[in-house]
Structures are given as structure tokens and as C-alpha cells.
Amino acid sequence: MKNLKTMKLFTEIDTFICKEHTGPPSELAKKIQKSTSSTFRLLHEMKDAGAPIQYCKQARTYRYTEKGHFIVGFVKGKQ
């Protein structure tokens, strides 16, 4: 079940990033109810999975450097 919780956190973080409403790392950590170090680990894992995440100091938020979003889970469609 740990992996399922992590996937849910990825989805939650993605929502904040897409809205450009993460705040600085400590604020994002509070929003997802994790420690700052755990939040950095999650962001690193998302980057390792190909998410082009970058922190903007001026806007004080994480952003994707390319349009898109992080998808975790089953997607219905043609095979």
C-alpha cells in the first residue's frame, strides 16, 4: 500500500504544480502533510520519471518547464 500512497502524493503534487500554487518547498510539504525532506524526495522521484520540474524563485512555486502533467494510474482506451 506504500506505493499507492506515493502515487496519490504524486497526483496531489502534480495538481499544485499545474496550478503553479506550490509555494516554496516547506509550504508544499505542509500542503501534502509531509516533511520537507520527504517532499524533496517525492519531487526527485517525479523528475526521475521524466517530469520536467523546476523551481521559480521569483514566483516562489514549482513549475513544469514543458506543458503537460504527471499521470499515475489506469487510463481507458483502445489497445
N, C-alpha and C positions, 0 to 999 in steps of 0.2 A: 504493500500500500504506500510505501515511501515514494515510489516512482509516480504514483497517481497524484500525490500531494505536490510533488515537484512540478508535474505537468500543469496542475491548476495554478501554481505560482507563476509559471512562465506565461500563461494566458493572462493572468492579472497584471503582471509587469508589462506585457505587450499592450494592454489597454491603456495604461498610463503613458507609455511611450508614444503610442499613436496619437493620443490627445495632447502630447507634449506637456504633461502635467505630473511629472515625476517629482520635481523638486530636486534638491541635492541628495546625495546618497543616504544621508541619515534620515531625511524626510521620507524617501521612498521606503526605507526599511520600516519606518513606523506605519506607513500605509499598508504594507503587506504583513505586518506583525512579525518581522524577523530582525535579527541583529544586523548591523551594518556589514559585518564581515560575511554573514550568510548571503546578504543581498549582493555583495560584490561577487561571491562565488556563483550565484544564480546568473548574474549578468555575464560572467565569464563563460559559463556553460552555454548560454544563448549565443554568444559570439562564436564559440567553438562549433555550434550547429549551423553557423552561417549568417546569423543576424548581424547586419552592419550597424551596430550600436555605437554612438559617440555621445559624450557629454558636452553640452554647450555651456560654457561658463557665463556668457552674457545672459542667456535666457534662464540659466540655472535649472536645466532639465536634460534628461537623456532624449536623444532623437535617433531615428534611423537615417542613415545617410543616403538611402535609396527608398523609393516608395514601396510599400508592402507591409505585411505584418506576419507575426510568428504564429504558425498553426500547429496545434498539438491535438491529435485525435483522429477519429474516423471521418472520412468525407465520402458521402454517397456520390455515385457517378457510374458512368459506363465503363466496362472493362475491355 
